[in-house]
Amino acid sequence: MTNSAEPCVLCVFDEVNDATALLIQKSQLLSQAENLQLKFLCVLPDRWFHYSSESAQHIQDRAKSRVLEQLSHLATVHNINDNIACEVRFGKPFVEIIQYQQRVNAQLVVKRAEQKSWIQHAVTMTSNDMHLLRKCPVPVFLVRSQEATLPQNIFVAVDFDIDDPTSHADELNKKMLGTVVRFFDNDETQCTLFNAYNAPHAGFVSLFADDPDTMTKDMAAHEKGFKSGELNLLLHFMRESLAPKYLHKHIKQVLIQGHAEQLIPQQLKQHQSDLLVIGSVARTGIPGLLIGNTAEEILLSVDCDVLTLKPDGFVSPVLEH
């Protein structure tokens, strides 16, 4: 179904404090980069309704009034010029966020990442952040930095499927680069295009090869050659089709042998990257990508801001009914 609402950036939060001010300021910069409207959503839990003698509506009205009062004060203290007309909702945060994102036609959801304790919750699938990364159909920007400025050292983890040329990997890679160009194309931004290669079936070589070591090396060399060529094609697509004003001067390729889930956290630190851009097809039945469970493992081990994207055509289970 086509959404006729004006495209926007959606800034979401669950409390109002100094960190919220930084989140709003960063969201303002993102919306200005694409000349999009900026909308705000505060999602509060509704579980306390069961323990109060007051009506749910009365509690909601008072909570909404308090949130708007705090936001007005925050805007004054931090000299935030935007008109913060905030929607306040109650319920499961990831559900409310995805439903509201659909309603207002948000092109990007910006949210502060949950505290590190969310790692334990993610294992049991209860983290709202992890639910968003799996189920939100539009890009999700999880903010961990304490800076109001946009990231300037971007690390884009792409993937290619040598065994399935019909996979969605290539289109998702292009979408990731397109989003980077949309929101971060300025003269101070550096960008690293990263991929890891390996011999994916090397463990089986010893079952049939007379010289497994040589065959394993040949397999790795073949994979490296394929992915090097794909990286070059992707870089050409970025420069020619996306035509960034600045980023084409400040982008480099990194192709390393090993496993992505181990290499990406290491490379982020080595390159001092402040934003990881990664695709997520989590459990949609699209085969052949680095992305999915491996991506979730990576996201649990990094400390920088994270931007995740879904392939075109992804339908959120939150919106299916």
C-alpha positions in Angstrom: 0.0 0.0 0.0 1.4 3.4 -1.0 1.8 5.9 1.8 0.8 9.4 0.7 2.4 11.1 3.8 5.3 13.4 3.3 8.6 11.4 3.8 10.3 12.1 7.1 13.0 11.1 9.6 11.6 9.6 12.8 13.4 10.3 16.1 12.2 7.9 18.9 12.9 7.8 22.6 11.5 6.6 25.9 12.7 9.3 28.3 13.6 12.9 28.1 17.2 13.9 29.3 20.4 15.3 28.0 21.0 12.2 25.9 17.7 12.8 24.2 18.8 16.3 23.3 21.9 14.9 21.5 19.7 12.4 19.8 17.4 15.1 18.6 20.3 17.2 17.3 21.7 14.3 15.4 18.3 13.6 13.9 18.0 17.2 12.8 21.3 16.9 10.9 20.1 13.7 9.2 16.8 15.2 8.2 18.5 18.3 6.9 20.8 16.3 4.8 17.9 15.1 2.7 15.6 18.1 3.3 13.1 15.8 5.1 10.6 16.6 7.8 11.6 15.5 11.3 9.0 13.8 13.5 9.2 12.6 17.1 7.8 9.6 18.9 8.0 8.8 22.6 7.0 5.2 23.6 6.2 4.6 27.2 5.4 1.2 28.8 1.8 0.5 29.7 2.5 -2.2 32.3 1.9 0.2 35.3 -1.7 0.5 34.3 -2.4 -2.8 36.1 -1.1 -1.5 39.4 -3.0 1.8 39.5 -6.5 2.6 40.7 -6.6 5.4 38.1 -8.0 4.9 34.6 -5.5 4.1 31.9 -6.6 7.2 29.9 -6.0 9.5 32.9 -2.5 8.0 33.4 -1.8 8.4 29.7 -3.0 12.0 29.5 -0.8 12.9 32.5 2.2 11.1 31.1 1.8 12.8 27.7 1.6 16.2 29.3 4.7 15.6 31.3 6.7 14.4 28.3 5.8 17.5 26.3 6.6 19.8 29.2 10.0 18.1 29.5 10.7 18.4 25.8 9.8 22.1 25.8 12.3 22.7 28.7 14.9 20.5 26.9 14.6 22.5 23.7 15.1 25.8 25.6 18.2 24.5 27.6 19.9 23.0 24.5 18.8 25.7 22.0 17.0 23.2 19.8 15.2 25.2 17.2 13.0 22.6 15.7 9.3 22.6 16.6 9.1 19.4 18.7 5.6 18.2 18.1 5.9 14.8 19.7 3.6 11.8 19.5 3.4 9.8 22.7 2.3 6.2 22.6 2.1 3.3 25.1 2.9 -0.3 24.5 5.7 -2.5 23.2 8.3 0.0 21.9 9.3 -1.9 18.7 5.7 -2.5 17.7 4.7 1.1 18.3 7.7 2.4 16.5 7.2 0.3 13.4 3.5 1.0 13.2 4.1 4.8 13.6 7.0 4.7 11.1 4.6 3.2 8.6 1.9 5.8 9.3 4.2 8.9 8.9 6.2 7.4 6.0 9.5 7.6 7.8 12.5 6.9 5.6 14.8 6.5 8.6 14.3 5.6 12.3 16.8 7.1 14.7 17.0 5.8 18.3 19.5 5.7 21.1 20.8 2.2 21.5 19.9 0.4 24.7 22.5 0.0 27.4 25.0 -2.8 27.3 22.8 -4.9 29.4 20.6 -5.4 26.3 23.2 -8.0 25.2 21.8 -10.5 27.8 18.2 -9.6 26.7 19.0 -10.1 23.1 19.9 -13.7 23.7 16.3 -14.4 24.7 15.0 -12.2 21.8 13.5 -9.6 24.1 15.7 -6.6 23.2 13.6 -3.9 21.5 16.7 -2.9 19.5 17.1 -6.4 18.2 13.4 -6.6 17.4 13.7 -3.3 15.4 16.8 -4.5 13.5 14.9 -7.7 12.5 11.5 -6.3 11.8 11.6 -2.6 10.9 11.2 -2.3 7.1 13.2 1.0 6.9 16.8 1.8 7.9 17.4 1.9 11.6 20.1 4.2 13.1 21.1 3.1 16.6 23.1 5.8 18.3 25.7 5.0 20.9 28.1 8.0 20.6 27.8 11.0 23.0 28.3 13.5 20.1 25.5 15.6 18.5 27.5 15.5 15.2 27.1 13.0 12.4 29.6 10.1 12.0 32.6 11.0 9.8 34.3 7.6 9.5 31.8 5.1 8.0 32.4 1.4 7.7 30.1 -0.4 5.2 30.1 -4.2 5.5 28.9 -5.6 2.2 28.5 -9.2 1.1 28.4 -11.2 -2.1 27.1 -14.7 -2.8 29.3 -16.6 -5.2 27.0 -19.6 -5.1 23.7 -17.8 -5.8 23.8 -15.0 -8.4 20.1 -14.5 -8.0 20.4 -13.6 -4.3 19.4 -10.2 -3.0 22.9 -9.4 -1.8 23.8 -7.1 -4.7 20.7 -4.9 -4.5 21.1 -4.7 -0.7 24.7 -3.6 -1.1 23.7 -0.9 -3.5 20.9 0.2 -1.1 23.4 0.5 1.7 25.7 2.7 -0.3 22.7 4.8 -1.6 21.7 5.5 2.0 25.2 6.5 3.0 25.3 8.9 0.1 21.9 10.3 0.9 22.7 11.1 4.6 26.5 11.4 4.9 27.9 12.8 1.7 30.1 15.7 2.9 33.7 16.7 2.5 34.8 15.4 5.9 33.4 11.9 5.7 35.6 8.9 5.1 34.1 5.6 4.0 35.5 2.0 4.1 33.9 -0.6 1.9 34.6 -3.9 3.6 34.2 -7.6 2.7 35.7 -10.8 4.1 36.4 -13.9 2.0 37.2 -17.5 2.8 37.0 -21.0 1.4 33.5 -21.8 2.6 33.6 -25.5 1.9 37.3 -26.1 2.9 36.3 -28.4 5.8 35.1 -31.0 3.3 38.1 -30.9 1.0 40.0 -33.5 2.9 37.2 -36.0 2.2 38.0 -36.2 -1.5 41.2 -34.3 -2.4 44.6 -35.8 -2.7 46.2 -32.4 -1.9 43.6 -30.7 0.4 46.0 -27.8 1.3 46.5 -26.8 -2.3 42.8 -27.1 -3.1 41.9 -25.1 -0.1 44.3 -22.3 -1.2 42.8 -22.4 -4.7 39.3 -22.2 -3.4 40.2 -19.2 -1.2 42.0 -17.5 -4.2 38.9 -18.1 -6.3 36.6 -16.6 -3.7 39.0 -13.6 -3.3 39.1 -12.9 -7.0 35.3 -13.1 -7.2 34.8 -10.7 -4.3 37.5 -8.3 -5.4 35.7 -8.0 -8.8 32.4 -7.5 -7.0 33.9 -4.8 -4.8 35.2 -3.0 -7.9 31.8 -3.1 -9.5 30.1 -1.8 -6.4 32.6 1.0 -6.1 32.0 1.9 -9.8 28.2 1.8 -9.2 28.6 4.3 -6.3 30.8 6.7 -8.2 28.8 6.6 -11.5 25.2 5.9 -10.5 25.0 7.5 -7.1 27.3 10.4 -8.1 28.2 11.6 -4.6 29.5 15.1 -4.3 32.3 14.3 -1.9 32.4 10.6 -0.9 33.9 9.4 -4.2 37.1 11.1 -3.1 37.2 9.5 0.4 36.3 5.8 -0.1 38.6 2.8 0.1 38.1 -1.0 -0.2 39.2 -3.6 2.3 39.1 -7.3 1.5 40.5 -9.6 4.1 40.6 -13.4 4.5 38.7 -14.6 7.5 35.2 -14.7 9.1 33.2 -11.5 9.0 31.9 -11.9 12.6 35.5 -11.8 13.9 37.0 -9.4 11.5 34.4 -6.6 11.5 34.7 -5.6 15.2 38.5 -5.7 14.8 38.5 -3.6 11.6 36.1 -1.1 13.2 38.6 -0.4 15.9 41.6 -0.4 13.5 39.9 2.1 11.2 38.5 4.1 14.2 35.1 4.0 12.5 32.2 5.7 14.3 29.4 4.1 12.2 28.9 0.5 11.0 26.5 0.1 8.1 25.2 -3.4 7.6 22.3 -5.2 6.0 19.9 -7.4 7.8 17.6 -10.0 6.2 17.0 -11.7 9.5 14.9 -14.7 9.1 13.1 -13.7 5.9 14.1 -16.8 4.0 16.5 -15.0 1.7 19.6 -17.2 1.5 23.3 -16.6 0.9 24.1 -13.5 2.9 26.5 -12.7 5.6 23.6 -11.0 7.1 21.1 -12.6 9.5 22.3 -14.4 12.6 25.9 -13.4 11.8 25.0 -9.8 11.6 23.3 -10.0 15.0 26.5 -11.5 16.5 28.5 -8.6 15.1 26.0 -6.0 16.4 26.4 -7.4 19.9 30.1 -6.9 19.8 30.6 -3.4 18.5 30.5 0.0 20.4 30.0 2.5 17.6 26.8 3.8 16.0 25.0 1.2 13.8 22.9 1.7 10.7 21.0 -1.4 9.5 19.0 -1.9 6.3 16.5 -4.4 4.9 16.3 -5.5 1.2 13.6 -4.0 -0.9 10.4 -6.0 -0.6 10.9 -6.9 3.0 7.5 -7.0 4.8 7.6 -6.5 8.6 5.7 -9.2 10.5 4.4 -6.3 12.7 2.6 -4.9 9.6 1.4 -8.1 8.1 -2.0 -8.1 9.8 
